[in-house]
Amino acid sequence: MPHPPHESPGLTTDNQPANNPPASTRDSESALDADGLDRRNFLSCMAWVGTGLLWTISGGIPSSSRLGAQTPKKGELFFMQISDSHIGFDKAANSDVTATLRAAIAKINALEVQPAFLLHTGDITQLSKPSEFDTADQVLREARTGKTFYVPGEHDVSVDGGASYLQRYGKDTQRTRDGGGWYSFDHSGVHFMGLVNVLNLKAGGLGSLGAEQLDWIQRDVKHLSSSTPIVVFAHVPLWSVYPAWGWGTDDGARALSYLKRFGSVTVLNGHIHQTMQKVEGNVAFHTALSTAFPQPRPGTAPSPGPMVVPAGQLHDVLGVREVHYVPSNRHLAVVDHTLSGNSPDAAFAAGEAAARAHGPAAAQAAANEVSIDNFAFNPKVVTIAAGSKLTWRNRDDVPHKIQSTNNRFVASPLMDTKAVYTLSFPESGEYPYFCSVHPVMQGKVVVTR
């Protein structure tokens, strides 16, 4: 049932999200996140964003009106955001991600007025394969809209550091000696900045922009009037959604400090496969649904990753985003559409409950073996004798990549589901490592004489 106008779906009267996580999660909410904000207080200033509703911001308070309440007028900017297509993924959460991407494009094509352009906020592919990029390009060319602008996700750069991505999508980018890929453009009086925060990820870290890109951001906006509306789009959220799962950018606050003088800043991200909103001063943050598969909401399941929802409800948790800029309004208005047109709440809740009840326990690793399961290394610390071999086995539905923290051993290739990587350790010592795709995952090999 649609929510009445100007009522924020998913919020209770005390401004706390509905569908609270289980008691075991609530009990741990007092722990501080990396930015000094405890989870309970974080949730009090965050809104779960409903779908099929037009969101506007007035005085920092999100409000909604029914879908279709605002039709773009001549001179107003209207564009779409899609995200996390993961072309090449074919596991239980969605066995045909190409079909759901095509359904998302069809939904856009069915709009009465076509958007000026599309923003794709990363994870175009699952394994960065040329064939996956080719398929994505083919489907996206079916869109009746104009140009598509891209930023990469970690899955798009995990094999070759983003070289293939830049070769395909780098025509609009500020290419730098470190790979680059960030860029800006102007449209209808709005300044757009496409940022890259998935390169050079460090062990235990979140998304990262890096000093060179931060310097570019500061210079890029220096000439702009403070009345210019700014839209920032990137893959990993620039705010700390949930650091325990790596959902945030470690230097995002510094990037946003360069935008404090602007009256309207809208930040659009992907990565977490769900719609969330936060308003902080002049900045409105929005994360987007995926076109491939959902992930659990923060803390509601044992780990992030592809989430299976009940049969027939997948299209309830996949979708696209519509964004309007009206020159007379301070903030941009956002509409989130699911592919089905239904609310995602029931499907998310069911998927999270199933993940809690039936989530796989960490598989028992064989001797001299590390099992990668449920976004964790098991055992986290393994001891072997010098001269022995160690094998990592990926049991997750997403790829991982073994990277030495201090460059003391050769990194693995990108390991898809069921892939194994075996390495010999001839010398004694400690060898810390992490997953370079999901850097919150860390482990250590202790080699004895």
C-alpha positions in Angstrom: 0.0 0.0 0.0 1.4 3.4 -0.9 2.4 5.7 1.8 0.4 9.0 2.0 2.1 12.1 0.7 4.8 13.7 3.0 5.1 10.6 5.1 8.5 8.9 5.2 8.1 5.2 4.7 10.2 2.9 7.0 10.3 5.4 9.8 8.5 5.1 13.1 7.2 8.1 15.1 10.5 8.5 17.0 12.4 8.5 13.7 13.8 5.0 14.1 13.8 2.6 11.1 11.1 0.0 11.0 12.1 -3.7 10.8 14.7 -3.4 13.6 17.5 -5.9 13.5 17.4 -8.8 15.9 18.3 -8.4 19.6 21.7 -9.8 19.1 22.5 -7.0 16.7 20.8 -4.3 18.8 22.9 -5.4 21.8 26.1 -4.5 19.8 24.8 -1.2 18.4 26.5 0.9 21.1 29.9 0.1 19.6 31.4 3.1 17.9 32.0 3.0 14.2 35.3 4.2 12.7 33.9 7.8 12.4 33.0 7.9 16.1 29.2 7.5 15.4 27.5 4.7 17.2 25.1 2.6 15.1 22.0 3.5 17.0 22.6 7.3 16.6 23.6 6.7 13.0 20.2 5.0 12.3 18.4 7.9 13.9 19.6 10.3 11.2 19.3 7.8 8.3 16.1 6.9 6.5 15.3 3.7 4.6 14.0 5.1 1.3 10.8 3.6 0.0 10.3 2.9 -3.7 7.7 4.3 -6.1 7.9 7.6 -4.2 9.3 11.0 -5.1 11.6 12.2 -2.4 12.3 15.9 -1.7 14.3 17.6 1.0 13.1 20.6 2.9 15.0 21.9 5.9 17.0 18.7 6.0 13.8 16.6 6.4 13.0 14.0 3.7 9.4 13.8 2.5 7.7 12.0 -0.2 4.9 12.3 -2.7 3.3 9.7 -4.9 5.2 8.5 -8.0 4.5 10.6 -11.0 3.6 13.7 -8.9 6.3 15.7 -10.7 6.5 15.5 -14.5 9.7 17.1 -16.0 9.0 20.4 -17.6 10.9 22.2 -20.3 14.3 23.4 -19.0 14.3 21.0 -16.1 16.9 18.2 -15.8 15.8 14.6 -15.5 18.3 11.7 -15.5 18.4 8.1 -14.3 20.8 6.1 -12.1 21.4 2.4 -12.4 23.9 0.4 -10.5 25.6 -3.0 -9.7 24.6 -5.0 -12.8 27.2 -7.7 -12.1 27.0 -9.2 -15.6 28.5 -12.7 -15.3 27.0 -13.5 -11.9 24.9 -16.7 -12.1 24.4 -18.0 -8.5 21.2 -18.6 -6.5 20.5 -15.0 -5.8 19.9 -14.4 -9.5 20.7 -16.9 -12.2 20.1 -14.4 -15.1 21.5 -10.9 -14.3 21.4 -10.0 -18.0 17.7 -10.4 -18.0 17.2 -8.2 -15.0 19.4 -5.5 -16.4 17.4 -5.7 -19.6 14.2 -5.4 -17.5 15.7 -2.3 -15.9 16.4 -0.7 -19.3 12.9 -1.6 -20.4 11.4 0.2 -17.4 13.4 3.3 -18.3 12.3 3.0 -21.9 8.7 2.8 -20.8 8.8 6.2 -19.1 6.6 8.8 -20.9 9.5 11.3 -20.9 13.0 10.0 -21.5 15.9 11.0 -19.3 18.7 13.2 -20.5 21.3 10.5 -19.7 22.1 7.5 -17.5 24.6 7.3 -14.6 25.9 3.8 -13.9 27.6 3.7 -10.5 29.7 0.6 -10.9 30.1 -3.1 -10.8 29.0 -3.3 -14.4 30.6 -6.8 -14.4 31.2 -9.6 -12.0 34.7 -10.7 -13.0 36.0 -7.9 -15.3 35.9 -10.3 -18.3 35.7 -8.7 -21.9 32.7 -10.9 -22.6 30.9 -9.5 -19.6 31.7 -5.9 -20.6 30.5 -6.7 -24.1 27.1 -8.0 -22.8 26.6 -5.0 -20.6 27.4 -2.7 -23.5 24.9 -4.5 -25.7 22.1 -4.3 -23.2 22.8 -0.6 -22.2 22.7 0.3 -25.9 19.0 -0.7 -25.9 18.2 2.3 -23.7 16.3 5.1 -25.5 18.0 7.7 -23.4 21.1 9.7 -24.4 24.6 9.1 -23.2 25.6 6.8 -20.3 28.3 8.0 -17.8 30.2 5.4 -15.8 32.3 5.0 -12.7 33.9 1.7 -11.8 33.1 -0.7 -9.0 35.6 -3.0 -7.4 34.5 -5.9 -9.6 35.3 -3.9 -12.7 38.9 -3.2 -11.7 39.9 -6.3 -9.7 41.8 -8.1 -12.5 43.9 -5.5 -14.2 43.7 -2.4 -12.0 41.0 -0.8 -14.1 42.9 -0.9 -17.5 40.1 -2.7 -19.3 37.4 -0.4 -17.8 39.3 2.8 -18.8 39.9 1.5 -22.3 36.1 1.2 -22.7 34.8 4.0 -20.6 37.7 6.4 -20.2 36.9 8.9 -23.0 35.2 11.3 -20.5 37.7 10.8 -17.7 40.6 12.7 -16.2 43.2 10.0 -16.8 46.2 10.1 -14.5 49.5 8.3 -14.0 47.8 6.1 -11.3 45.0 4.9 -13.5 42.6 7.8 -12.9 39.1 7.5 -14.2 37.6 10.5 -12.3 36.0 13.3 -14.3 33.4 16.1 -14.3 30.9 17.6 -16.7 28.1 20.2 -16.6 24.5 19.8 -17.7 21.6 22.2 -17.4 23.4 24.3 -14.8 24.4 21.3 -12.6 28.0 20.2 -12.1 28.6 16.5 -12.1 31.6 14.7 -10.6 32.3 11.0 -11.3 34.7 9.7 -8.6 36.7 6.5 -8.3 37.0 5.0 -4.8 37.7 1.3 -5.6 41.4 1.4 -6.6 44.3 0.8 -4.3 42.2 -0.6 -1.5 44.2 -1.4 1.7 43.9 -4.2 4.2 41.1 -3.6 6.6 40.2 -0.4 4.8 37.1 1.1 3.2 36.8 2.7 -0.2 39.5 5.2 -0.9 39.8 8.3 -3.1 43.5 9.0 -2.6 45.6 12.2 -2.4 45.7 12.8 -6.2 42.0 12.6 -6.7 41.3 14.7 -3.6 43.5 17.4 -5.0 41.7 17.2 -8.3 38.3 17.6 -6.5 39.5 20.7 -4.8 40.7 22.2 -8.1 37.7 21.1 -10.1 35.1 23.1 -8.0 37.3 26.1 -7.3 35.9 28.1 -10.2 32.2 27.3 -9.5 29.7 29.7 -7.9 28.5 28.5 -4.5 24.9 28.5 -6.0 25.9 25.8 -8.4 24.1 22.5 -7.6 26.7 19.6 -7.3 26.0 15.9 -8.0 28.7 13.5 -7.0 28.5 9.9 -8.1 30.8 7.0 -7.1 30.5 3.3 -6.4 31.2 3.0 -2.7 29.2 5.4 -0.4 31.2 8.5 0.6 29.6 8.3 4.1 30.1 5.6 6.7 27.0 3.4 6.1 28.4 0.3 7.9 32.2 0.2 8.3 32.1 -3.4 9.8 31.1 -4.5 6.2 33.4 -2.1 4.5 30.5 0.2 3.4 32.1 3.6 3.4 35.0 5.6 2.1 37.9 6.4 4.5 38.6 9.9 3.0 35.1 10.7 1.9 34.7 13.4 4.6 37.7 15.2 3.3 36.3 15.2 -0.3 33.0 16.6 1.0 34.8 19.3 2.9 35.7 20.9 -0.4 31.9 21.1 -1.2 30.8 22.8 2.1 30.3 26.2 0.4 27.7 24.9 -2.1 24.1 25.1 -1.2 23.0 21.9 -2.8 25.1 18.7 -3.0 23.7 15.3 -3.9 25.8 12.2 -3.6 24.7 9.1 -5.5 26.3 5.7 -4.8 25.8 2.0 -5.4 27.7 -1.0 -3.9 25.3 -1.9 -1.0 22.4 -2.9 -3.3 19.7 -1.1 -1.3 18.1 2.3 -1.0 19.3 4.3 1.9 19.3 8.1 2.5 21.0 10.5 4.9 20.9 14.3 5.0 23.8 16.1 6.6 23.8 19.9 6.3 23.9 20.8 2.6 24.5 17.2 1.5 21.9 14.6 0.6 23.3 11.0 0.3 21.5 8.3 -1.6 22.5 4.7 -2.2 20.8 2.7 -5.0 19.2 -0.6 -5.7 21.1 -3.1 -7.8 19.8 -4.6 -11.1 21.4 -8.0 -10.2 20.7 -9.1 -6.6 20.1 -7.6 -3.1 22.3 -7.6 -0.1 21.1 -7.6 3.5 20.6 -4.4 5.3 23.4 -3.5 7.8 23.7 -5.9 10.7 20.6 -7.9 9.8 22.5 -11.0 8.6 25.8 -12.7 9.3 27.6 -11.0 6.4 27.1 -8.9 3.3 26.9 -10.6 -0.1 24.3 -11.9 -2.6 21.0 -12.5 -0.7 18.4 -15.0 -1.9 14.8 -13.8 -1.5 11.6 -15.9 -1.9 10.6 -17.1 -5.3 8.8 -14.5 -7.3 10.1 -11.5 -5.2 13.4 -10.8 -6.8 12.0 -7.9 -8.9 10.8 -6.4 -5.6 14.4 -5.7 -4.5 16.0 -4.7 -7.8 15.4 -1.3 -9.5 16.4 2.0 -11.0 16.5 5.6 -9.8 15.0 8.7 -11.3 16.5 12.1 -10.4 15.0 15.5 -11.1 16.6 18.9 -10.8 14.2 21.9 -10.7 16.2 25.2 -10.7 13.9 26.8 -8.1 14.4 23.9 -5.6 17.4 23.7 -3.3 17.8 19.9 -3.5 17.4 17.4 -6.2 14.3 15.1 -6.0 14.8 11.3 -6.1 12.4 8.5 -7.1 13.4 4.9 -6.6 11.5 2.3 -8.7 11.6 -1.4 -8.1 11.3 -3.5 -11.2 8.0 -4.9 -9.9 6.6 -1.6 -8.6 6.2 -3.3 -5.2 7.7 -2.2 -1.9 11.0 -4.1 -1.2 10.4 -4.3 2.5 8.8 -7.8 2.7 11.4 -9.4 0.4 14.3 -7.8 2.2 12.9 -9.0 5.6 12.4 -12.5 4.3 15.8 -12.8 2.8 17.5 -11.5 5.9 15.5 -13.9 8.1 16.6 -16.8 5.9 20.2 -15.7 6.0 20.2 -15.6 9.8 18.4 -19.0 10.1 20.2 -20.9 7.4 23.4 -19.0 6.8 26.2 -21.5 6.2 28.5 -22.1 9.1 32.2 -21.7 8.1 33.2 -24.8 6.4 35.7 -27.0 8.1 39.0 -26.4 6.4 41.3 -29.3 5.6 44.9 -29.4 6.8 47.0 -26.6 5.3 43.8 -25.1 3.8 41.9 -21.8 4.4 38.2 -21.8 3.5 36.8 -18.6 2.2 33.2 -18.6 3.4 30.6 -16.0 4.5 33.1 -13.2 3.8 35.7 -14.6 6.2 38.9 -16.6 6.1 38.7 -19.8 8.2 40.9 -20.2 10.0 41.8 -16.5 10.2 45.3 -17.4 11.4 46.8 -20.6 10.1 50.2 -22.1 11.1 52.2 -24.3 8.7 55.7 -25.6 8.6 58.3 -23.9 6.4 58.4 -25.4 2.9 54.7 -26.4 3.1 52.0 -25.4 0.7 48.8 -23.6 1.7 45.5 -23.7 -0.3 42.7 -21.1 -0.2 39.3 -22.4 -1.4 36.5 -19.9 -2.2 33.1 -21.1 -1.1 31.3 -17.8 -1.4 29.1 -16.7 -4.3 31.3 -13.7 -5.0 34.9 -13.5 -6.2 37.8 -12.8 -3.8 41.5 -12.1 -4.3 44.3 -13.0 -1.9 46.7 -10.1 -1.5 49.8 -9.9 0.8 49.6 -7.0 3.1 53.3 -6.4 2.9 53.9 -7.8 -0.6 55.7 -10.9 0.7 54.0 -13.4 -1.6 52.4 -13.4 -5.0 48.8 -12.3 -5.1 46.2 -14.8 -6.3 44.2 -14.3 -9.5 40.6 -13.3 -9.0 39.0 -16.4 -7.5 35.4 -17.1 -8.4 33.2 -19.6 -6.6 34.9 -23.0 -6.0 38.3 -21.6 -7.2 41.4 -22.6 -5.3 44.8 -21.0 -5.0 47.8 -22.8 -3.7 51.1 -21.2 -2.6 54.4 -22.5 -1.1 55.9 -20.8 1.9 59.6 -21.7 2.1 60.7 -19.3 4.8 59.5 -18.9 8.4 57.8 -15.7 9.5 54.4 -14.1 9.6 52.5 -13.3 6.4 49.4 -11.1 6.9 47.0 -10.9 3.9 43.6 -9.6 2.9 41.1 -9.8 0.1 41.8 -6.9 -2.2 38.2 -6.9 -3.5 36.7 -6.9 0.1 39.5 -5.5 2.2 37.7 -5.8 5.5 38.5 -9.6 5.1 41.9 -10.2 6.7 44.0 -13.3 7.6 47.5 -14.3 8.5 49.8 -17.2 7.7 52.4 -18.1 10.4 55.2 -20.2 9.0 57.4 -22.1 11.6 60.7 -23.7 11.1 
